[in-house]
Amino acid sequence: MTSDNDRLRAVFLKRSKISQREFGERYGIGTAGMVNQLLLGRRPVSLAAAVKFAEGLGCAIDDFPGTRGFREKSGFLYARD
């Protein structure tokens, strides 16, 4: 089964034409290390980070495979009950 982070990473690799370092700096996500941790699922993707990824990748949050039907809870995305 593919995790949401795997899906986000796939969209990132397909759409991003810049390095993780430049992406993180340009869209306010942080360092290349932070972008990498989010893409690998080592840190949860906050709603704010998801919005920044969507902006940088030229898509809506709902365009990330597997994120449709998510809601914010305490600043992080969780599957609806």
N, C-alpha and C positions, 0 to 999 in steps of 0.2 A: 504494500500500500504506500502511496506517495503522500508525504506530509505536505502541509501548506507551505512550509519553508522551502521544500524541494520545488514546489510549483512557483513560488516567488522567485527563487534562484533561477529557474528555467526562463521565466519572463525577463529577468534582469539580463541574463546571458544573451538572450535573443535580441533584446531591444537596446540595451545600453551600448553606446559606442565609445565610452570613456572608461577610465580605470575606476576601481572601487574608491581609491583615494580621492580622485577628482569628483566623483559622484557624491561622496559623503560631504566634501567641502562645499560643493556647488549648491546642494539641496539641504544643507543644514542637518545632516544625519550624524556627522562626526568623522572620525578617522577611518582609514581603510579597514583597520581592525574591527571597528564597530560595525561597518557595513557587512564585513565578512561574517561576524558573529550572528548578525540578524539573518543573513542568507542561509547560514548553516544550521539555524535553529538553536544556537547556544544561548541566545537571549530572546525573550518574547518580543514580538513586533507590536509596539504601541500603536494606537490609532494615529497619533501624530506622525510616527515614522512611516506608516502605511500611506498616509496622505502625501508625504514627501517622496516616497518611492513612486507613487502613481503620477505625481507631477513630473518627476524626472524621466519616467518611462513613457510619458505621453498617453496615459490611460486612466481610467477610473478605478477606484479600489475594487469595485465589483468585477472589473476585467481580469483581476488575478484569479486564476483557476482555484477553486476551493474556498474562496473568501466570501462568496455570496451567502447571505444569511447570517453573517457575523454581527455581533453587537459589541459595543464598548462596555466594559465593566472594570472600574478602577483604573482606567487608562490603558487597558490592554484588550485585545480582541479575543473573544471566546465564542465558541459555537452556541447557537441558541439552544435552549432546553427543549 
